[in-house]
């Protein structure tokens, strides 16, 4: 590509041209070094590809199967004229502009890279820059400020007075190893406060010079996190993996990680293998012979009284639905939002293209049945992908054709209208509400003619086995009632009947 073409690319709209190289500093702020418990004697660096650059207002994907995407607010330096073996005193003269940067990183792949950060920090969109350039001549490099906000709440705030290595030293040091060329970008490290972000979060970063005339500013660099859909291929390379060390460094401390990692892991979409591991063949066999009513009773004994997806009926009441949840959320239709999110490869299409064998697509439609939330084409796609079924608290179009496909589908009924009459497809693989209950990716979904229930993955096996045991007990009680015994004292069993039942169980 020519430089002119690159400059026209919206990714590089804040820069004079596509940078030839991006060099980032590992640790440079005292606050961050103290947080990590190690202070380097000298600066160290890594490269990021120019393909990772993004403009303000762009989105960044948290890759499918990962949980530890973290932001880092940084001051970016843009080289204005070549620098090779320059002194500290000369270095700032080679910097033309200053702007805001977000040095995003994926801790799930950090250990795999062993310091190179190729995969953990080189992804598309992992280097947002901008939105405006500050003239380096107009500011004191020792008096710059960098701040970050997540969903409007302050997250980072520091100045270059807190640097271990001044900006000019970083430029001079790099120049004795490589030629810094016009347009190259240097990311100068992040202060304390970097932490994990999840799909739906909005990160804003600003660099300014509050004491300089006119208080020049980069403006706020805005990035929204979305959920990626493409899994990593294990045949090609290493897969994401996390441990306590990576969680602690991603969240900023072991304490923060301990408080947040469980919720993040529950809400994070996993690879198909991780999701379906919540449903072993043995557990599936138990659920296959256990009624939803029995599962509901066991959940209530454990204090969970709001786990049924209410108001939905099956296309095939004779079929058992068993699978793990893959979630899709619709929001109320608003014409401008449908124009931006309803067409193209929208969230609805992504969900049906990404569902894996043994998964159930669970759709939040707010109980609004005044339009379809799927039709026969999407039901066919789900069956072709090996989905276990579909649950929606909205309507279904082409109901007869959907039923003929033979896939278990639960809905509030048929409706001929298209999606856009009531809904905008918004997001996938996040915690949703469906039929009055909360559903998280990876929850175990079970349906029969009575309805659909949600089993939290952490207690699914315990609940299923207890429900099966209760079913066996109830079947024996039914035999006694059929033989003419009165219900009183038998259902529930008093001590005498319990002793008879236990003796029978011990003998069998």
N, C-alpha and C positions, 0 to 999 in steps of 0.2 A: 504494500500500500504506500502511496505517496504521503508526504507530510501534509499536503493540502487536504487529502482525503481524511487523514487522521484528525486533523484540526476540526473538520466538519463533523466528526463523530461526536455525538452528544456526551459520551463517556468522558471526553477530554475537554469539555466546554469551559472548565475553569482554568485550563492551562494554555500556554502559548502554543504547544504542540504535544504530540504523544511523547512521553519521556523515553529516552533510550534505555535508562535503567532507573530503578528505585532501590535505594539502599536504606535499610532501617537499623536503628540502634537497639540492642537488646535491653540494657538497663542504663538509664541516665539520670533519673530523678532520685534524690535522696529518700523521699517519702516512699517510693516504690521499692527501692533497694532495702530499706528498713523493714518494709512489709514482708519482703521475701526472705529476710534474714541473711542477706549476703550483699556486700558492697564491692563492686569490681574495682580493681586497681587501674584498669585501662578500659576504654570503650571497645565493644565488640559489635559485629555487624552481621546482617544477612541480606540477601537480595529478595525482592518481590518482582514478579513479572508485570509489565505494563498492562497486560490483559486483565489485571485485577483492579484497575482503576475504574471508579464509578463517579458519577456526578451527584450533586445534592438532589434529593428527591427520589433517588433510585431505591430499589429494594435489594436485599441480600438474602440468599437462601441459607437456612440452616439445613445442611444435607440430611437426607433420609437416613435414619439409623443413628443419629448423633444427639448429644444433649448439652455439650459444653462449648457453645459459641460465645465468645467474649469480645466486648468492644474495648478500644484503647484510644482515648483522646490524645492527639499529638500535634505538635507544630511541624508543618512541612516547609522545607526550604526548597526553592526552585532556583537552580543555577542559571546565571545570566551570561557568564562567559567562562571559557574553559579554565580549569584550575589543575595544575600539576606541580606538586612539591612547593606549595605556597606556605608562607609562614602564618602563624596565628594572627599577626598584625595585618596581613594582607587578605586573610580568608574572607572576611565579610564583604569585601569589595566584589567578590565573585558571586555573591548571592543577589539575585535580582528581586525576588518576591518571597513573601511569607504567606501561608494560608493554613487552613484547618485540615486535619486528616483524621481518619478513623482506621487504625491499624487492626482490623478484625482478625481474630485467630480462632481456630478450632482445636481445642485441647484434646479432643478425641483422637486426633491424628498426630499430636505433638511428639509422643514417644517414638512413633514410627520414623519420624524424620531425623531424629538424633541431632537436633540443632540447626539443620538446614532450613527448616520451616517451609519447604517447597509445597507440601500438601496442606499443612496446618494453617498457612497464611497466604498461599498463592491462589486461592480460588477466585473465580469470577466475582467481581463486586466486593472483594475483600479490602480494597483500598479506596474508599470514597475520599475525594479531595474537593476543596472549595468552600462556599460558592464563589467568593471574590478573592482577588490577589491584593496583598498589601505591599506597597513599595518598600523594599528593604532599606532604602536610603532614608526613609522618613521615620524609622523606628530605631530604638536602642535594643540590640539583641539581648541585653541583660535585663530588659524590663517588659518582656512579652508575657501575656497571660493566656492559659488554655483552660477551658471549662467544658464540661459535658453534662447533659441532662438525659434521663431516661424516662419517657412518658411524662415529660414536664418537670420531673423531680431532679434536683441537683445531684450529681454523682461524682464529679471530679472538679477540682479547682486548685490550680497551682501556677506559679510563675517561673520564668527562667532563672530567677534568683535561687531556686531550689535544685538546679542542675548540678550533678557531680562533675560533668564535663561541659564547659561552656560551648555554645553553638559554634563559635569560631574555631575552637579546638577540634570539634568533630569534623568540620570542613577541611581543616589543615591536615588532620590525621589521615582522612580518606584520600586526600590528594597525593600523599606520599606513597600510596599503594596503587591507585587507579586514577586515570584522567577523568575528572568530573567535566562533563560536556554540557553545553547549553541545553536547557530543558530537563536535565536530570533532576530527580527529586530525592531529597533526604528526609526520612522520617526520624525525628529526634528523640523518640522515647516517650513513655507515658508516666504520669505521676500515680500515686496511690488512688484507689477508687475504682479501677477497672473491675468489671464483674460479668456474670453470665447474663445473656439476653435470650429471649425466647420468641417464637413466632407471634406477631402482633405488636411487639415492642417497637417504639420509635426512639432512636438515639439522635440527639442533636449535639454538635460540637462547634465551639467558636474560639477563634484566636483573635486577640486584640492587643492594643498597646494603650492602656488606659491613661498613661501619663504623657503620651506624645500629643503634640498639637492636633486637635481634631479627633483624638482617640480613634485612630483607624481600626477597622475591624474586618474580618473575613466574612462576616455574616454567619448565620447558623447553617452548618452542614447537616442535612437531615437524611437519615437512612431508616427504612422500615424493614423489619425482619419478617420473612415469609418462610413457609415450610417447603423444603425441596421434596421431590417425588422420585428421583432416580436413585435406586440402590447402588452401592458399590459392588463390583463384580469380584467375588473371591478368587476367581481364576486368574485375575490380572495382577493383583497385588494385595497388600495387607489391608485389613479392615479396621474400622474405628474401634477403639478400646479405651476405657477409662479406669483409673484406680484412685485411691484416696489422695495421692500426691497431686495428680492432675486436677481433681475436684477442688482441692484446697487452693491451688494456685489460680485456677479459673475463677473461683468465687472470691478470692482475696484472702481467705483465712480458712483454717480447718473448722472453726466455729460456724462461719457463714455457710460453708459447704455442708456441714452436718445438719443445719437447719433447713437447707433448701434442696439438697440433692434428691431426697425422696420424692418431693413434690415434682421436681423437674423430670425425674426419670419416669414418674407415672404419667406425666403429660406429654413426654416426648414420644414421637413415633419411633418405633424400633424397626429393625429389619424384619423381614417376614419370619425368619427363624426365631428371633427373640419374641415376637408376638405370639406365634403359634406354640412356643414352648410353654405358654400358660395352659395349654390344652393337650396333655399327653394322650396317647391312645387309651391308656387305662382310665383316665378321667373321662374321656369321651364315652367309653363303654358304660361307665356308671351313669353319666347324664342321659344316655340314650334310653335307659330304663327307669329314669326318675322323673316323675311329673313336675311341672313348674309349680303346682300348688305345694308340693312337699318342699321344694327349694325355698319358696316364700316363707313357709312356716319356720324353717331353720334360720333364715336370715332374721326373722322377727325375734327369735330367741336370742340372737346376738345383737339386738338393738337396732337393726336396719329395717325400718318400716317403710322406706320410700325407694324401693328398688324395682318396681314394676313399671314397664312402659305402657301407660294406660291409653285406652281409646283406639287401639289398633286391632284389626282382625286379619286372619290369614287367608291367603288365596288357596292354600292347601292345608286345612286343619288336620288332615290325616298324616302330614309329614312333620317330623321333628326338626326343629332348627337348633343347631349347635355350632358355635363358632366364636371367634374373638373379634372384638369391635374394631372397625376402621371407620372413622367419623367424618361427616360432611355437614357443614353448617350453611343454612340459608338465612339471609336477613330480609326484612320486609322490602318489597319493591319500592325503589325510588328511581325515577326515570334516568337521572344523570348517572347513578351508580350502576344501573343495569347496562347503560351504554359503555361504561368503562370495565365492568366485570362480567357481564352476561354473555358476551360474544367470545369468539376465538376459543382458545384452549382453556376454558374457565375451570373453576374449582370442581364443578360437577363432573366434567369430562375427565379431569385429572384423577378424581377419586375412583371412577369406574375403570380407568386404565391401569391404576396402580394396585387395585385390590388383589390379594394373593389367595392361594388355595387355603380353605378353612377359615377365611375371614368373613365377617358380616358387615356390610355397609350400613351404618346407622346414621340417619339423616335428621337433623334438627330443622323442622319446618314450623315450629311454634304452634303446632296444632291447627294450622291454617290449611284446610282441605279444599280451598277454592281454586286450586289449579293442580296440575300434575307436578310431582317432584321427580318422576322418572317415567319412562315408557318402555315399549318392547325392545327398542334398539339397545338401550342401556342395560336392560335386564339380560339380553342376549350376551352383551359384553361381560357382564358379571359372571354369567354361567361359563363363558369361554375361559375366563381367568381362574375358574375353580372356586368362586365365592360360595360360602355356605348359605347365604341368603341376604335379604335386604329388609331393613326395618325403617319406616318413615312415619312420622306423626303428621304427614300431609297426605295429599291425594296421589293417585296413580292414573296415568293416561293409558289408553289401549288395554284396559284391564283384562279382557278376554285373551288377548294375545300374550300379555304378561303371564297370565295363569297357565296358558298352554306351554310355555317354556319349561315349566316344571320346577322352577326354583322357588323355595319358600320365600314369600313376600308378605310382610305385615304392613298394613296402612290404615288410614281412616276411611278409605273407600275410593271409588272411581270418580274422576272428574275429567272432562274433555279439554279443559283449557291448558295452554302451554305455560311453562315455568314463569315467564316474565309477567304474567297477570298478577301474581302475588309475591314472587320471590326473586332475590338476587343471589346467585351462588357465590359464597364469600370465602370460605377457607376450609381446609381439610386437616385431619390428624390433630385435633385439639379437643379439649374437654367441652362437651356440648350438653344441652338439655333436650331430651326427646320423650314425649308423652309424660311429662311431669317428673322425670327422674334424670339424674346426672349420669352421663356415660363418658368414660375415658378410653382412649385407644388402648387396646389390650385387655379390657374387661371381657369376661366370658358372657356371651349372650345365649340364652336358652329360650325356645318358644315351642308351645304346643297349642292345642285347641283352646286352652284356657287363656293364653296370652303370652307375653314376653317378659322375662326377668333378666336383670343385670347382676351378675356375680362379680364383686371385686376380685381381681386376679389373685390377690394375696390370700384370700380365704376360700377360693372356689373349690379346691379339693376337699377341705374340711367340711364345708357346707354340703357338698354333693354326697360324700360318704355318710354323713349323719342323716341326710334326707333319705338315702337308700335304706339305711338301717331302720328308720322310722316307718318307711313304706312296708318293709317286711313284717314289722311288728303290727302295723295296722291291718295287713292282710290276714294275719293270724287271728286278730280280734274279730275281723269280719267273718271268719270261719266259725268262731264261737257264737256270734250273734245269729248266723244262719242256722246253727244247730239248735237254737232255741234259748240260749242264755240271755238274761236281761242285760241291757246296756249299763245300768248302774253298777259301778264297781269294776266294770270291764273296760269302759272307755271314758276317761283314762283308767288304767289298771290300778286297783288297790294292791295292798301288800300280798294278799293271798293269790290273786291272779298273777301278780308279778313273779312270785315264787314258782308258780306252775310254768310260766313262760320261760323263765331263766333255766329251770331244770330241763325243759325241752331243748333249749338252745345248747346246753352243755352236753346233752346226750347225742345231739346231731353232729 
